[in-house]
């Protein structure tokens, strides 16, 4: 993805209806599945970290780790205060 796309995503994802709905659905699925809020969650393809930050806010004891190949995306994650990050491919 182009660097400009990551910059745009970082600017809009906290307020944009698509990302907000996606996060609400994810949180509902985790709650319905009996998610262990003291466990570990790996976000593969974490992008700019919006979902990681939202999950961490909902479950503060949870260990969250973001994985993305793009260094620009991970820089946005760090800007959000996320530091458990891995730069790698999912496979």
C-alpha positions in Angstrom: 0.0 0.0 0.0 1.3 3.5 -0.8 2.5 5.6 2.2 -0.2 8.2 1.5 -2.8 5.5 2.0 -1.5 4.7 5.5 -1.4 8.4 6.3 -5.0 8.8 5.3 -6.1 5.6 7.2 -4.4 6.9 10.3 -6.2 10.2 10.0 -9.7 8.8 9.5 -10.0 5.4 11.0 -11.0 6.4 14.5 -14.1 8.2 13.2 -14.9 6.5 9.9 -18.1 4.4 10.1 -16.4 1.4 8.4 -13.6 1.0 10.9 -15.9 1.7 13.9 -18.4 -0.9 12.7 -15.6 -3.4 12.1 -14.2 -2.9 15.6 -17.7 -3.2 17.2 -18.3 -6.5 15.4 -14.9 -7.8 16.4 -15.4 -6.9 20.0 -18.9 -8.5 20.0 -17.4 -11.7 18.4 -14.7 -11.9 21.0 -17.2 -11.4 23.9 -19.5 -14.0 22.5 -16.7 -16.5 22.1 -15.7 -16.2 25.8 -12.5 -14.4 25.0 -9.9 -14.4 27.8 -9.2 -10.8 28.4 -5.9 -11.7 30.2 -4.5 -13.5 27.2 -2.8 -12.5 24.0 -4.1 -11.2 20.7 -2.1 -11.0 17.5 -3.4 -8.6 14.9 -2.0 -9.9 11.6 -2.0 -7.0 9.1 -2.5 -4.4 11.9 -2.1 -1.5 9.5 -2.0 1.8 11.5 -3.0 0.2 14.8 -6.6 1.5 15.2 -8.0 -1.9 15.9 -5.2 -2.8 18.3 -5.7 0.5 20.2 -9.5 -0.1 20.4 -9.1 -3.6 21.7 -6.5 -2.5 24.2 -8.8 0.2 25.4 -11.7 -2.3 25.9 -9.5 -5.0 27.5 -6.6 -3.1 29.3 -5.0 -6.3 30.7 -4.8 -7.9 27.3 -1.4 -8.3 25.7 -1.8 -7.1 22.1 0.8 -7.6 19.4 0.6 -6.1 15.9 2.2 -7.6 12.8 2.6 -5.8 9.5 5.1 -5.8 6.8 5.0 -2.1 6.1 7.3 0.1 8.3 5.1 3.2 7.6 2.1 1.4 9.1 4.1 0.4 12.2 5.3 3.9 12.6 1.7 5.0 12.9 1.2 2.2 15.5 4.1 3.6 17.5 2.6 7.1 17.3 -0.5 5.6 19.0 1.6 4.3 21.8 1.6 0.7 20.7 5.0 -0.9 21.1 4.5 -4.7 20.8 5.0 -4.8 17.0 6.5 -7.2 14.6 7.6 -6.3 11.0 7.1 -9.5 9.1 4.9 -11.3 6.6 2.1 -13.4 8.0 3.3 -16.6 6.4 
